[in-house]
Amino acid sequence: MTQNGALTRGAVDVSVVIPAYQAEATIAHCLDGVRSQRYPSDRCEIIVVDDGSRDATGSIARRYAGVRVITRKNGGAAAARNCGWREATGTWIAFLDSDCVPSRGWLSALLEVVTTPDDAGPALGAAGKTLGLDSGSEAARFADLIGSLDAERYLSHPCWPFAPSCNLMYRRDALVACDGFDERFVTYEACDLHTRLREYDPGRFTYVSRAVVWHRHRSSWKAYWKQQVAYGAGYAQFARRRSNDIPWSLSAEARAWLDTAGLAIRAAFPGAQSPPNERLVMRGQFVKSLAQRVGFDATYWNVQERGRWTT
């Protein structure tokens, strides 16, 4: 592992951690956005974790003065985020993805909420609003239409609230106590982490709508399919880890496939008067459901995978 520009622990208020893999097309736009934040630059550090990229991701990031680049062997986004926050010096850790561009007030908005005294007690963290960027393709427009990274909606889940890790902030000491992300997860590690953090620290967690980040959604249905298969696999891992709380059976499996079949019928016969966006959503919901079922089943019913979560 190589790194540059290390600071003393506690030297800054917040560390922005950006995992990056094969991100040469987007990392510059991301860093331009972070560097343009209204928050004082001397109270913030920027850490890019180059997760074994074979392209120019690392060299582009190193062109930015004040950006600390850590290079590691490829291990996935969860491992890269862990690497970043463990090397960070800030009291708060803000997670951002390399295909995102934050608004100028993003960091200030999150920090204002978590550092302002509140009767509800100390803050655990906060999450902001994520919108689509350059969503010109059908797959990207579909992701926009359904609010695929809508933290407010995810945080309203009655059992498993969480926020996507592309626009997220936690106290560093809370991450230390929980040992960060579980690197066994293919995806869904953000939900697992948030669940464990809430068990450890019931501090307030706030959705901040003015902390806006723009995200480049998958631009093709092939890329979207691959992403959703991974989401299904990650949820299967989460269900295995939380098997006492998420019982699953062959009857539940059959119902899930019936739901997917229903989406297929709706997509095939949308109705002559259906608006174009409604037709797009119907098609996309079927693709999403089918991909997630494929990923879930390939993982949940896998004997070796089961063993990883029972030992």
C-alpha positions as CSV (number, residue, x, y, z in Angstrom):
1,M,0.0,0.0,0.0
2,T,1.3,3.5,-0.9
3,Q,0.0,6.8,0.3
4,N,0.9,10.5,0.3
5,G,0.0,13.5,2.3
6,A,-0.8,11.9,5.6
7,L,-2.0,14.1,8.5
8,T,-2.1,13.8,12.2
9,R,-5.2,12.3,13.7
10,G,-7.8,14.9,14.7
11,A,-6.2,17.6,12.5
12,V,-9.4,18.2,10.5
13,D,-13.2,18.2,11.0
14,V,-14.1,15.9,8.2
15,S,-12.5,13.4,5.9
16,V,-14.1,12.8,2.5
17,V,-13.4,9.2,1.4
18,I,-13.8,8.3,-2.2
19,P,-13.4,4.6,-3.3
20,A,-12.4,4.5,-7.0
21,Y,-12.0,1.6,-9.4
22,Q,-11.5,2.1,-13.1
23,A,-12.8,5.7,-12.6
24,E,-10.5,7.6,-15.0
25,A,-13.6,9.0,-16.9
26,T,-15.3,10.4,-13.7
27,I,-12.7,11.0,-11.0
28,A,-11.7,14.4,-12.1
29,H,-15.3,15.7,-12.1
30,C,-15.8,14.2,-8.7
31,L,-12.6,15.9,-7.3
32,D,-13.5,19.2,-9.0
33,G,-16.7,19.1,-7.0
34,V,-15.1,18.3,-3.7
35,R,-12.4,20.9,-4.2
36,S,-15.1,23.5,-4.8
37,Q,-16.9,23.0,-1.5
38,R,-17.7,26.1,0.5
39,Y,-16.4,24.4,3.6
40,P,-12.9,25.7,4.6
41,S,-10.4,23.5,2.9
42,D,-8.0,23.6,5.9
43,R,-10.7,21.8,7.9
44,C,-11.2,19.0,5.4
45,E,-9.1,16.3,3.9
46,I,-9.8,14.4,0.7
47,I,-8.8,10.7,0.4
48,V,-9.1,8.8,-2.8
49,V,-8.7,5.0,-2.4
50,D,-7.5,3.6,-5.8
51,D,-8.9,0.1,-5.5
52,G,-6.4,-1.6,-7.9
53,S,-7.4,0.3,-11.0
54,R,-5.7,-0.6,-14.2
55,D,-6.5,2.7,-15.8
56,A,-5.4,6.3,-15.0
57,T,-7.6,6.7,-12.0
58,G,-4.7,7.1,-9.5
59,S,-2.5,9.3,-11.7
60,I,-5.4,11.7,-12.4
61,A,-6.2,11.9,-8.6
62,R,-2.6,12.7,-7.8
63,R,-2.7,15.8,-10.0
64,Y,-4.9,17.5,-7.4
65,A,-2.9,19.3,-4.8
66,G,-4.0,18.4,-1.3
67,V,-5.7,15.1,-2.3
68,R,-4.3,12.1,-0.6
69,V,-4.2,9.0,-2.7
70,I,-4.0,5.5,-1.3
71,T,-3.3,2.6,-3.7
72,R,-4.4,-0.9,-2.7
73,K,-5.0,-4.3,-4.3
74,N,-8.5,-4.6,-5.7
75,G,-10.9,-5.7,-2.9
76,G,-14.2,-4.1,-3.6
77,A,-15.9,-0.9,-2.5
78,A,-16.5,-1.9,1.1
79,A,-12.8,-2.8,1.6
80,A,-11.8,0.5,-0.1
81,R,-14.0,2.6,2.1
82,N,-12.7,0.8,5.2
83,C,-9.1,1.5,4.0
84,G,-10.0,5.1,3.5
85,W,-11.7,5.9,6.8
86,R,-9.1,4.0,8.9
87,E,-6.4,6.2,7.4
88,A,-8.6,9.3,7.8
89,T,-7.9,12.0,10.5
90,G,-11.3,13.7,10.6
91,T,-13.9,13.5,13.4
92,W,-16.5,12.9,10.7
93,I,-16.2,10.7,7.7
94,A,-18.1,11.6,4.5
95,F,-18.4,8.9,1.9
96,L,-18.7,9.9,-1.8
97,D,-18.5,7.7,-4.9
98,S,-16.1,8.4,-7.8
99,D,-19.0,8.7,-10.3
100,C,-20.6,11.4,-8.2
101,V,-20.3,15.2,-8.3
102,P,-21.3,17.0,-5.0
103,S,-23.0,20.4,-5.0
104,R,-20.9,23.2,-3.5
105,G,-22.9,23.3,-0.3
106,W,-22.9,19.5,0.2
107,L,-20.3,19.1,2.9
108,S,-21.4,22.2,4.8
109,A,-25.0,21.1,4.9
110,L,-24.2,17.7,6.3
111,L,-21.8,19.1,8.9
112,E,-24.2,21.8,10.0
113,V,-26.8,19.1,10.9
114,V,-24.5,16.7,12.7
115,T,-22.6,19.4,14.7
116,T,-25.6,21.5,15.8
117,P,-26.7,20.6,19.3
118,D,-30.1,18.9,19.4
119,D,-32.4,17.8,22.2
120,A,-32.4,14.3,20.6
121,G,-28.7,14.0,21.6
122,P,-25.4,13.5,19.8
123,A,-25.5,12.8,16.1
124,L,-24.5,9.5,14.6
125,G,-24.5,10.8,11.1
126,A,-26.4,12.1,8.1
127,A,-27.2,11.5,4.5
128,G,-28.1,13.8,1.6
129,K,-30.1,13.9,-1.5
130,T,-28.8,12.1,-4.6
131,L,-30.0,13.0,-8.1
132,G,-29.1,11.6,-11.6
133,L,-26.4,13.3,-13.7
134,D,-26.6,13.3,-17.5
135,S,-29.3,10.7,-17.5
136,G,-29.8,10.5,-21.3
137,S,-30.2,6.7,-21.7
138,E,-33.3,4.7,-21.0
139,A,-31.6,2.8,-18.2
140,A,-30.4,6.0,-16.5
141,R,-33.8,7.8,-16.9
142,F,-35.5,4.8,-15.4
143,A,-33.2,5.0,-12.3
144,D,-34.1,8.7,-12.1
145,L,-37.8,8.1,-12.4
146,I,-37.9,5.5,-9.5
147,G,-35.5,7.5,-7.3
148,S,-33.0,4.6,-7.2
149,L,-30.7,6.3,-4.7
150,D,-33.4,8.1,-2.7
151,A,-32.0,8.1,0.8
152,E,-35.2,9.6,2.3
153,R,-37.1,6.6,1.1
154,Y,-34.6,4.0,2.2
155,L,-34.4,5.6,5.6
156,S,-38.1,5.3,6.1
157,H,-38.0,1.5,5.9
158,P,-39.7,0.2,9.1
159,C,-37.1,-2.6,9.8
160,W,-33.9,-1.9,7.9
161,P,-33.4,1.8,7.3
162,F,-30.1,2.9,5.7
163,A,-28.7,5.4,3.2
164,P,-26.7,4.7,0.0
165,S,-23.0,5.1,0.6
166,C,-22.5,7.6,-2.2
167,N,-23.8,10.5,0.0
168,L,-23.3,9.6,3.6
169,M,-21.6,10.8,6.8
170,Y,-20.8,9.0,10.1
171,R,-18.8,9.8,13.2
172,R,-15.4,8.2,12.9
173,D,-15.4,6.8,16.4
174,A,-18.7,5.0,15.7
175,L,-17.1,3.4,12.6
176,V,-14.2,2.3,14.8
177,A,-16.5,0.7,17.4
178,C,-18.3,-1.3,14.6
179,D,-15.2,-2.0,12.6
180,G,-16.7,-0.4,9.6
181,F,-18.1,-2.2,6.5
182,D,-18.3,-6.0,6.4
183,E,-16.1,-6.8,3.5
184,R,-17.8,-10.1,2.8
185,F,-20.8,-8.4,1.2
186,V,-21.0,-8.1,-2.6
187,T,-23.4,-5.2,-2.1
188,Y,-25.8,-4.2,0.7
189,E,-22.9,-3.5,3.0
190,A,-24.3,0.0,3.7
191,C,-27.5,-1.5,5.1
192,D,-25.6,-3.9,7.2
193,L,-23.3,-1.2,8.6
194,H,-26.2,1.2,9.3
195,T,-28.0,-1.6,11.2
196,R,-25.0,-2.4,13.3
197,L,-24.3,1.2,14.0
198,R,-27.9,1.8,15.2
199,E,-27.5,-1.2,17.5
200,Y,-24.3,0.2,18.9
201,D,-25.2,3.9,18.9
202,P,-28.8,5.1,18.8
203,G,-27.7,8.7,18.1
204,R,-29.8,10.7,15.7
205,F,-29.3,10.2,12.0
206,T,-30.7,12.9,9.7
207,Y,-31.7,13.1,6.1
208,V,-30.5,16.5,4.7
209,S,-32.3,17.3,1.4
210,R,-30.0,20.3,0.7
211,A,-26.9,18.2,0.8
212,V,-27.1,17.3,-2.9
213,V,-24.9,15.0,-4.9
214,W,-25.3,14.1,-8.6
215,H,-24.7,10.5,-9.6
216,R,-24.1,9.0,-12.9
217,H,-26.5,6.1,-13.2
218,R,-25.7,3.0,-15.3
219,S,-26.1,4.1,-18.9
220,S,-27.0,0.8,-20.5
221,W,-29.5,-2.0,-19.6
222,K,-26.6,-4.5,-19.6
223,A,-24.7,-2.5,-17.0
224,Y,-27.9,-1.9,-15.0
225,W,-28.7,-5.7,-15.1
226,K,-25.3,-6.5,-13.8
227,Q,-25.7,-3.9,-11.0
228,Q,-29.1,-5.3,-10.0
229,V,-27.9,-8.9,-10.0
230,A,-25.2,-7.8,-7.5
231,Y,-27.9,-6.0,-5.4
232,G,-29.8,-9.3,-5.3
233,A,-26.7,-11.2,-4.2
234,G,-26.0,-8.6,-1.5
235,Y,-29.6,-8.8,-0.2
236,A,-29.3,-12.6,-0.1
237,Q,-26.1,-12.2,2.0
238,F,-27.9,-9.8,4.3
239,A,-30.8,-12.2,4.7
240,R,-28.4,-15.0,5.6
241,R,-26.6,-12.8,8.1
242,R,-30.0,-11.7,9.6
243,S,-31.7,-15.1,9.2
244,N,-33.4,-14.9,12.6
245,D,-35.1,-11.6,11.5
246,I,-35.6,-12.4,7.8
247,P,-37.0,-15.9,7.4
248,W,-37.0,-17.2,3.9
249,S,-38.7,-20.3,2.5
250,L,-39.6,-22.0,-0.8
251,S,-43.1,-20.5,-0.5
252,A,-41.6,-17.0,-0.1
253,E,-39.5,-17.8,-3.1
254,A,-42.5,-18.8,-5.1
255,R,-44.3,-15.6,-4.2
256,A,-41.3,-13.5,-5.2
257,W,-41.2,-15.2,-8.6
258,L,-45.0,-14.7,-9.0
259,D,-44.5,-11.0,-8.3
260,T,-41.8,-10.9,-11.0
261,A,-44.1,-12.6,-13.4
262,G,-46.7,-10.0,-12.8
263,L,-44.2,-7.3,-13.6
264,A,-43.4,-9.1,-16.8
265,I,-47.1,-9.1,-17.9
266,R,-47.4,-5.4,-17.1
267,A,-44.3,-4.6,-19.1
268,A,-45.5,-6.7,-22.1
269,F,-49.0,-5.2,-22.0
270,P,-48.7,-1.7,-20.7
271,G,-51.9,-0.4,-22.3
272,A,-52.3,1.8,-25.4
273,Q,-52.8,5.0,-23.4
274,S,-49.8,4.6,-21.1
275,P,-47.4,7.6,-21.2
276,P,-43.9,6.9,-22.3
277,N,-42.4,7.3,-18.9
278,E,-44.9,4.9,-17.4
279,R,-44.0,2.3,-20.0
280,L,-40.3,2.8,-19.3
281,V,-40.9,2.3,-15.6
282,M,-42.9,-0.9,-16.2
283,R,-40.1,-2.3,-18.3
284,G,-37.4,-1.2,-15.9
285,Q,-39.2,-2.6,-12.9
286,F,-39.4,-6.0,-14.6
287,V,-35.7,-5.9,-15.5
288,K,-34.8,-4.9,-11.9
289,S,-36.9,-7.5,-10.3
290,L,-35.7,-10.3,-12.6
291,A,-32.1,-9.4,-12.1
292,Q,-32.4,-9.2,-8.4
293,R,-34.1,-12.6,-8.3
294,V,-31.3,-14.1,-10.3
295,G,-28.7,-12.6,-8.0
296,F,-30.6,-13.5,-4.8
297,D,-31.2,-17.2,-5.8
298,A,-27.7,-17.8,-7.0
299,T,-26.4,-16.6,-3.6
300,Y,-29.0,-17.5,-1.0
301,W,-29.3,-21.1,-2.0
302,N,-25.6,-21.6,-2.5
303,V,-24.2,-24.0,0.1
304,Q,-20.7,-22.4,0.2
305,E,-22.3,-19.0,0.6
306,R,-24.5,-20.2,3.4
307,G,-21.4,-21.4,5.2
308,R,-19.8,-18.0,5.2
309,W,-22.7,-16.6,7.3
310,T,-23.1,-19.4,9.7
311,T,-19.5,-19.7,11.0
